[in-house]
Amino acid sequence: MALKAAAHKEPMRPDSFALGLGLTNECNLACAFCYRDPTRTDRLDLEQVRSVVESVPLRSVNLGTGENGLHPDFPAILAYLRQKPIKLTMTSNGRSVQILSDEDVKAFHELEFSLDYPNEAEQDAQRGTGNWALIHEQAARCRTLGVPVTFVAVMMRSNFDRLADIAGVAKTYGAPLRLNVYQAVRSDRFALSYEQYWTGFQLLFDRTDVLAIGEPLVRAMAGLPPREGGCGVATIRVTPRATVQPCVYWPGRGAPLHVLLDLGSGIVAEDAFTDARSVPEACSVCDYLPSCRGGCAGRRRLLDQLDQPDPYCPVIRGERRALGIRLAEGRPLAKSDSACTTVVMAR
């Protein structure tokens, strides 16, 4: 008999949201593992950005998806955003930071640089010649300007056992490493096997201290309490196509932007957000349910298995994957509680 996904009860509307804003899907690179659609160019305009920002209470805005600096109206949009009482961040391959003036760099609460390998040869082979040098150049510039930096990695089959080495590179700038598990949005070529997923996290935690764990299964196996916020609750993603999703990896076109503008904070009642809070029936009696909530709903949805437990779940295999972690104090990151992300600092 097929399992059913039980909808999580309607949450209270949060005091504020973490907004992911994709101004454009344009990029100067063409990474094989990227989730953006490279077949077309889409952009949000300034009026759309203004409407979104004023439609819901926000605590943070992250500029992601493509290289936002390639948007022709990026200066005007940034000028608008920097006037708002929000934590403004941007995830970049270095190019969007490079084109900014020092004054504009200092408008950001923090800047994130994508780094998926611990050496120049592999980083440049995957992302493009000169990317390693550009990232280091701009990270050093940010530190000189007093702007905190974070390095961001995609955890995938080609790097899962070397994430601690990447964290070591980040530490040279006093920076943490934030990582997201690869999601097969366009291809499963880089997807982790079950053993790679769990081995990768244990190897990482053996050599780093934990600042935050949002990856649901990992949070549960590390013995951490339920988290607040997260996908479907206090996170909104607006794509360059002017659509709204609960998660950057959520499949499908998403709701039209006017739905967010009409509903405001009530967007959490929209179908995709409700689905992001759903719990598979098989998980309803699990001891780990409070922390896990059925695992990553975005991953389950991508696999067209929303009503099934997360494929990386050890419990459905009759296993336990207790993870030994060492918690550490660190500066609060704008994105640490807004996605299924994990943040560590090298020892």
Protein Blocks (a to p, Z undefined) as FASTA:
>chain_A
ZZdddddddddddfbdcddddfbfcdfbdcfkbcbdfkbccdddfklmmmmmmmpccfbd
cdehiafklpmklmmmmmmmmmpccddddddehjmmmmpcfklmmmpfbdcdddfbfbfk
lmmmmnoghklmmmmmmmmmmmmnopacdddddddfklmmmmmmmmmmmmmnopacdddd
dddfkbcklpccfklmmmmmmmmmmmcccfbdfblklmmmnopacdeeiehilpccddfk
opacfbfklgcjbjafklmmmnmmmlmmpmklmmmmpccfklmmgfklmmnnnpafklmm
mnopmkbccfklmklnopacddcdddddddddfklmmcccdddddZZ
